[in-house]
Amino acid sequence: MKVTKILGVDPGTTVLGYSIIEIHGDQIQLLDIGIIKLDTKSDHQTRLKEIFLQLQEVIETYLPHVMAIEAPFFGKNVQSMLKLGRAQGVAMAAAMTMGLEIAEYSPKKIKKAVTGNGNAAKEQVASMLTHLISKDIKHASLDATDALATAYCHYLKISGAQMNTPKQHGNWASFLKDNPGRIR
């Protein structure tokens, strides 16, 4: 049975979330989930260097095959977008120099893969992941659970599973037939 390890990354310049999942067939095991705190670093260049070094350390520890990373979204603050883009680029460079493949996903695609709703709140994503991964991750920060959601989104893509898109039903009878556990 092929084993695949996925590093999920939610880039940031003050806090970067990461997670490592291991896939055995259709079983998902959470190996690690955490954050890299960067707000104590005095300047942007030092933060970028720290992202590079600490992500390489995570990669050396777990030896993932691929990094799934959240792509920057468009915001109104241009300076924030530039800093976030740099953090993402440095994270990607750390992965590439370690030989990892890279997959990028938009925030909406990640949220839709996990919850079925591309506009879900971070708390909804974290709550759903607890059920999907069968692991209590309530202690994890939302940056870390976003990274886990990114890794889970990539798992769904490579496994060929549906990205949590609800099936459309023409009537109640069809819905109840497909969802017998929902009858009360």
HUJOVEN-V210768 format. One line per field, one symbol per residue. psi: psi as a letter, one per 30 degrees, with the letter a starting at -180 (. if undefined). A space follows every 50 residues. Layout:
psi = ???
This chain:
psi = kkkkkkkkkjklfekkkllklkkjcgkkkjelkaljkfffkeleeeeeee eeeeeeeeeeefhlflkkkkkklklfjeeeeeeeeeeeeeeeeeeefggk lkkkkleeeeeeeeffjfglleeeeeeeeeeefhkjgffklfeefeeeee eeeeeeeffglkhhjkkkkfleeeeeefifffk.
